[in-house]
Amino acid sequence: MRALLAGLVNIIAEQHEAEKEVIIQTEALSLVVAALLTRLDDRVRVKMKNEINEGFNSQHGCYPSYTDEKHMLQCAVEKLFNFQRSPSPGKIRIQSGKQP
């Protein structure tokens, strides 16, 4: 019985470490994306945000069982786009392949 409990404790500890690694990777990616977004021109950032919102809206009702997850994802995206509201110097202007 002790061996079984010890084994379960080890499995839980390994899962906890794996979860921490995923959380750390997610936070690192969030920081990188936020840094990239703050360097974008305001027009590009707004366009990108609108396109992402359109994607969320097109999924409306497709998978009703994932409503909570979709809301959490939308909140996370919103946080990334609102990471820095004020304009920063040295913004990158990215143009689409279409020329006016």
VODRENVO-312139 format. One record per residue (C-alpha): x, y, z; chain. Coordinates in steps of 0.02 Angstrom, whole numbers, plus 50000, padded with zeros to 5 digits. Example, Ala and Ser with C-alpha at 12.3 -4.5 7.8 and 13.67 -1.06 7.14 Angstrom:
% VODRENVO-312139
<pt xx="50615" yy="49775" zz="50390" chain="A"/>
<pt xx="50684" yy="49947" zz="50357" chain="A"/>
% end
This chain:
% VODRENVO-312139
<pt xx="50000" yy="50000" zz="50000" chain="A"/>
<pt xx="50143" yy="50121" zz="50040" chain="A"/>
<pt xx="50225" yy="50081" zz="49875" chain="A"/>
<pt xx="50062" yy="50118" zz="49784" chain="A"/>
<pt xx="50044" yy="50285" zz="49874" chain="A"/>
<pt xx="50225" yy="50329" zz="49842" chain="A"/>
<pt xx="50201" yy="50289" zz="49659" chain="A"/>
<pt xx="50046" yy="50399" zz="49651" chain="A"/>
<pt xx="50138" yy="50542" zz="49736" chain="A"/>
<pt xx="50279" yy="50526" zz="49607" chain="A"/>
<pt xx="50155" yy="50528" zz="49463" chain="A"/>
<pt xx="50070" yy="50683" zz="49534" chain="A"/>
<pt xx="50239" yy="50768" zz="49557" chain="A"/>
<pt xx="50287" yy="50729" zz="49377" chain="A"/>
<pt xx="50121" yy="50797" zz="49313" chain="A"/>
<pt xx="50144" yy="50954" zz="49417" chain="A"/>
<pt xx="50316" yy="50982" zz="49341" chain="A"/>
<pt xx="50246" yy="50956" zz="49166" chain="A"/>
<pt xx="50106" yy="51081" zz="49201" chain="A"/>
<pt xx="50232" yy="51209" zz="49265" chain="A"/>
<pt xx="50332" yy="51189" zz="49105" chain="A"/>
<pt xx="50177" yy="51220" zz="48997" chain="A"/>
<pt xx="50132" yy="51372" zz="49101" chain="A"/>
<pt xx="50309" yy="51442" zz="49085" chain="A"/>
<pt xx="50309" yy="51414" zz="48896" chain="A"/>
<pt xx="50138" yy="51496" zz="48880" chain="A"/>
<pt xx="50193" yy="51648" zz="48981" chain="A"/>
<pt xx="50351" yy="51664" zz="48877" chain="A"/>
<pt xx="50251" yy="51658" zz="48715" chain="A"/>
<pt xx="50129" yy="51787" zz="48784" chain="A"/>
<pt xx="50272" yy="51905" zz="48823" chain="A"/>
<pt xx="50347" yy="51883" zz="48650" chain="A"/>
<pt xx="50180" yy="51911" zz="48562" chain="A"/>
<pt xx="50142" yy="52063" zz="48670" chain="A"/>
<pt xx="50313" yy="52135" zz="48630" chain="A"/>
<pt xx="50285" yy="52107" zz="48444" chain="A"/>
<pt xx="50111" yy="52184" zz="48451" chain="A"/>
<pt xx="50176" yy="52341" zz="48536" chain="A"/>
<pt xx="50301" yy="52364" zz="48394" chain="A"/>
<pt xx="50167" yy="52357" zz="48260" chain="A"/>
<pt xx="50089" yy="52509" zz="48181" chain="A"/>
<pt xx="49920" yy="52550" zz="48259" chain="A"/>
<pt xx="49827" yy="52518" zz="48095" chain="A"/>
<pt xx="49904" yy="52346" zz="48078" chain="A"/>
<pt xx="49867" yy="52303" zz="48258" chain="A"/>
<pt xx="49684" yy="52356" zz="48242" chain="A"/>
<pt xx="49665" yy="52260" zz="48080" chain="A"/>
<pt xx="49742" yy="52105" zz="48158" chain="A"/>
<pt xx="49629" yy="52118" zz="48310" chain="A"/>
<pt xx="49475" yy="52140" zz="48199" chain="A"/>
<pt xx="49522" yy="51987" zz="48097" chain="A"/>
<pt xx="49543" yy="51883" zz="48254" chain="A"/>
<pt xx="49375" yy="51944" zz="48320" chain="A"/>
<pt xx="49295" yy="51898" zz="48153" chain="A"/>
<pt xx="49367" yy="51724" zz="48175" chain="A"/>
<pt xx="49291" yy="51710" zz="48347" chain="A"/>
<pt xx="49124" yy="51774" zz="48283" chain="A"/>
<pt xx="49122" yy="51649" zz="48140" chain="A"/>
<pt xx="49137" yy="51510" zz="48269" chain="A"/>
<pt xx="48981" yy="51570" zz="48360" chain="A"/>
<pt xx="48872" yy="51421" zz="48401" chain="A"/>
<pt xx="48980" yy="51292" zz="48311" chain="A"/>
<pt xx="49037" yy="51207" zz="48470" chain="A"/>
<pt xx="48922" yy="51257" zz="48613" chain="A"/>
<pt xx="49014" yy="51143" zz="48735" chain="A"/>
<pt xx="49171" yy="51249" zz="48716" chain="A"/>
<pt xx="49092" yy="51416" zz="48763" chain="A"/>
<pt xx="49194" yy="51437" zz="48923" chain="A"/>
<pt xx="49357" yy="51395" zz="48835" chain="A"/>
<pt xx="49316" yy="51514" zz="48693" chain="A"/>
<pt xx="49281" yy="51653" zz="48818" chain="A"/>
<pt xx="49445" yy="51620" zz="48908" chain="A"/>
<pt xx="49538" yy="51624" zz="48742" chain="A"/>
<pt xx="49453" yy="51787" zz="48692" chain="A"/>
<pt xx="49502" yy="51865" zz="48859" chain="A"/>
<pt xx="49682" yy="51809" zz="48837" chain="A"/>
<pt xx="49688" yy="51883" zz="48662" chain="A"/>
<pt xx="49611" yy="52045" zz="48726" chain="A"/>
<pt xx="49745" yy="52056" zz="48861" chain="A"/>
<pt xx="49882" yy="52037" zz="48731" chain="A"/>
<pt xx="49811" yy="52176" zz="48624" chain="A"/>
<pt xx="49788" yy="52290" zz="48774" chain="A"/>
<pt xx="49961" yy="52255" zz="48844" chain="A"/>
<pt xx="50017" yy="52430" zz="48799" chain="A"/>
<pt xx="49884" yy="52555" zz="48749" chain="A"/>
<pt xx="49997" yy="52705" zz="48719" chain="A"/>
<pt xx="50095" yy="52719" zz="48556" chain="A"/>
<pt xx="50276" yy="52669" zz="48570" chain="A"/>
<pt xx="50420" yy="52739" zz="48468" chain="A"/>
<pt xx="50494" yy="52636" zz="48329" chain="A"/>
<pt xx="50336" yy="52547" zz="48271" chain="A"/>
<pt xx="50353" yy="52428" zz="48127" chain="A"/>
<pt xx="50243" yy="52460" zz="47976" chain="A"/>
<pt xx="50193" yy="52296" zz="47894" chain="A"/>
<pt xx="50108" yy="52307" zz="47727" chain="A"/>
<pt xx="50009" yy="52170" zz="47643" chain="A"/>
<pt xx="50062" yy="52103" zz="47474" chain="A"/>
<pt xx="49925" yy="52209" zz="47394" chain="A"/>
<pt xx="49984" yy="52379" zz="47340" chain="A"/>
<pt xx="49858" yy="52522" zz="47324" chain="A"/>
% end
